[in-house]
Amino acid sequence: QVQLVESGGGLVQAGGSLRLSCAASGRTFSNYAMGWFRQAPGKERKFVAAISGSGGTTAYVDSVKGRFTISRDNAKNTGYLQMNNLKPEDTAVYYCTVGLRVVTIVHEYDYWGQGTQVTVSS
């Protein structure tokens, strides 16, 4: 089992920044790829970014490339999502997850956090 706890969400104006954190406990964090997904009201959960266990491989959905940066500190068992130049369409609940590979598919990930709300006002 891996327990994940997200933090860092909040309300920000368009153009602003937020840094989400994902604290992991349980099994060895570095053995897992980590991903961030988001879910807007009434919509399905969608891939945002992912990073390999070593941090050497990353992937992003096109809409956040150049604005969001995923990273991790395995010594602290913590992952991050730095979000810059936020837009109203980024508004969603953001979920941290871990799995065996850097993939974009929801059901490929094994453990999920409870989510943190990000709201971007125009």
C-alpha positions as CSV (number, residue, x, y, z in Angstrom):
1,Q,0.0,0.0,0.0
2,V,1.0,3.6,-0.7
3,Q,-0.7,6.5,1.0
4,L,-0.7,9.8,-0.8
5,V,-1.6,13.2,0.5
6,E,-1.9,16.3,-1.7
7,S,-1.5,19.9,-0.6
8,G,-1.0,23.3,-2.0
9,G,-4.2,23.9,-3.8
10,G,-6.2,27.1,-3.5
11,L,-7.7,30.1,-5.3
12,V,-5.5,32.2,-7.6
13,Q,-6.0,34.8,-10.3
14,A,-5.3,34.0,-13.9
15,G,-1.6,34.3,-14.6
16,G,-0.7,33.3,-11.1
17,S,1.2,30.3,-9.8
18,L,0.7,27.4,-7.4
19,R,2.9,24.6,-6.3
20,L,1.1,21.3,-5.4
21,S,2.8,18.7,-3.2
22,C,2.2,15.0,-2.9
23,A,3.5,13.3,0.3
24,A,3.9,9.6,0.0
25,S,4.2,6.9,2.7
26,G,4.2,3.2,2.8
27,R,6.2,1.4,0.1
28,T,9.4,2.8,-1.4
29,F,8.4,5.9,-3.3
30,S,11.3,5.8,-5.8
31,N,10.0,2.5,-7.1
32,Y,7.0,4.1,-8.5
33,A,6.3,6.6,-11.3
34,M,4.2,9.5,-10.1
35,G,1.4,11.2,-12.0
36,W,-0.9,14.2,-11.6
37,F,-4.5,14.1,-13.0
38,R,-7.3,16.6,-12.7
39,Q,-11.0,16.5,-12.7
40,A,-13.3,19.4,-13.4
41,P,-17.0,19.3,-12.2
42,G,-19.1,16.9,-14.4
43,K,-16.0,15.8,-16.4
44,E,-13.8,12.7,-16.4
45,R,-10.5,12.6,-14.7
46,K,-7.7,13.6,-17.1
47,F,-3.9,13.2,-17.3
48,V,-1.8,16.3,-16.6
49,A,1.8,15.1,-16.0
50,A,3.9,12.2,-14.9
51,I,7.5,11.4,-13.9
52,S,9.4,8.2,-13.6
53,G,10.7,6.9,-10.4
54,S,14.2,8.2,-11.0
55,G,12.9,11.5,-12.3
56,G,14.6,11.0,-15.6
57,T,11.5,10.8,-17.7
58,T,8.6,13.2,-17.7
59,A,5.4,13.6,-19.7
60,Y,2.8,16.4,-20.0
61,V,-0.5,16.9,-21.6
62,D,-0.1,19.5,-24.4
63,S,-2.3,22.1,-22.7
64,V,0.2,22.5,-19.8
65,K,3.5,22.2,-21.6
66,G,5.7,25.2,-20.9
67,R,3.5,26.2,-17.9
68,F,3.6,23.2,-15.5
69,T,6.7,21.3,-14.2
70,I,6.5,18.0,-12.5
71,S,9.3,17.0,-10.1
72,R,10.1,14.7,-7.2
73,D,12.4,14.5,-4.2
74,N,12.7,10.8,-3.4
75,A,14.7,11.5,-0.2
76,K,11.6,13.4,1.1
77,N,9.1,10.9,-0.4
78,T,7.4,13.9,-2.0
79,G,6.4,14.9,-5.5
80,Y,5.5,18.3,-6.8
81,L,3.6,20.1,-9.6
82,Q,4.7,23.6,-10.2
83,M,1.9,25.5,-12.0
84,N,2.7,28.8,-13.6
85,N,0.6,31.2,-15.8
86,L,-2.6,29.5,-14.6
87,K,-5.7,29.8,-16.6
88,P,-9.4,29.5,-15.7
89,E,-9.6,26.3,-17.6
90,D,-7.0,24.8,-15.2
91,T,-9.7,24.9,-12.5
92,A,-10.2,21.3,-11.2
93,V,-9.5,18.9,-8.4
94,Y,-5.9,17.7,-8.8
95,Y,-5.0,14.2,-7.8
96,C,-1.7,12.7,-7.2
97,T,-1.2,9.0,-8.1
98,V,1.6,6.4,-8.4
99,G,2.0,3.4,-10.7
100,L,4.6,1.3,-12.4
101,R,5.1,3.3,-15.5
102,V,4.9,6.8,-16.9
103,V,1.5,6.6,-18.8
104,T,-1.4,8.8,-19.4
105,I,-4.2,6.3,-18.6
106,V,-6.1,6.5,-15.4
107,H,-6.5,2.8,-14.8
108,E,-2.8,2.2,-15.1
109,Y,-2.2,3.9,-11.8
110,D,-2.5,2.0,-8.5
111,Y,-2.9,4.4,-5.7
112,W,-4.5,7.8,-5.4
113,G,-4.6,10.7,-3.0
114,Q,-7.8,12.5,-2.0
115,G,-7.3,15.5,-4.2
116,T,-6.7,19.2,-3.8
117,Q,-8.9,21.9,-5.3
118,V,-7.3,24.5,-7.6
119,T,-9.5,27.4,-8.7
120,V,-8.3,30.0,-11.1
121,S,-10.4,33.2,-11.4
122,S,-10.4,35.3,-14.5
